[in-house]
Amino acid sequence: IIIFAAIALFTLFANKIERTGITMPILFTLLGLAVGKSGLDLLPEDIDEGSVHLLAEVTLIFMLFTDASAIKLDTFLRYKKILFRLLFVALPLSVALGTLIVTLLAPQLTLPLAIVIAAVLAPTDMIISEKVLTSPKVPEYIRQNLNAESGLNDGIVLIILFFALFFADKAQPEIADTLRFASMQMVLGPIIGAIIGYAGAILLDYSIVTKGSPKVLRGVYFLCVALLAYLTAQSLQSNGIMAAFAAGLLFGNTTTKTRSFFKEFMEAEGQLFIMMAFFIFGAILAPKGFEEIDGRTVVMALLFITAVRIVPVFLTLKGTRLTPKERLFVAWFGPKGLASILFVLSIIEAHPLPHRHSLLACIVLTVLFSIILHGVSTIPMIGIIEDKGSG
């Protein structure tokens, strides 16, 4: 009752609420905190964690598929110099720096688990600071790069994350196991997804040409292709998450007849998934993480949303068209949000990792800090970077 009443009220007053600087992620996270165990404790004691995991998994599949489908390869090629540095230089450096910080501040954690924490907190989620992507005051080349980075870094992080989890689960895996894992997870999964995404786009285009598909059902088709890629890969013992991302990438870059329903679907049905995910984070995940928070966790969380992101990105972008002020702007807007929440929900349900409570505490606090700090800083930072016609 509370969550759907809140969603209904938010849709009625969203414009007025957001003008105050309170973003949708801030609002629904605070609502979750208020009604969960950290607040009024209105949730039932026997809440089904399997249902929470299912919602998280479906939301993650949907998010990865839609992010990938919105990425145009010509955009990547147009901004390839900056994007290449963000994705293939700054991102690995951020994971390495984050791993080092976790290892120094929490020496009881194994190296694979430290890498897991750093990898989960590496992807960016621009929905935390969505106005950066829509404000005409921000130069287009900055908006495009931040948007493309946010969409593409999930797929790269998945590769790092799955290998780290593999070694965290098996302290000394055999070479044959490692090769089998790599081939099934990193190769077969994306191939399955690419085939389904490509075929799905071709069939949709044909249906549109022959007037077989009503526009109102294309969003449903869009979601079904994502779930079909995921479930097919899972049934063949390969990686469904990677398959969903690959399917979205091929789907979005193959269809030629229409792309308008992508945006419409993401801004309607997709928002419902996202609001519920932030509510679950505040109501269920955050209270569990709070139980393990200490001084070291607070320091790690603050470093992950500042130095771990800012230093590699600012240095990596030196020598590009971006001015120092613009480099700092791009470096600051690496918010941690939905991807990190959904990754950790999936991990703690599927992997009996040692010190999993430390993992949860660090990620919960980092995401919470990011939701608040990146959310409230969006409008002031846009004012600083306001486009004066240059670029």
Beta strands, then each sheet from edge to edge (+ up, - down):
end
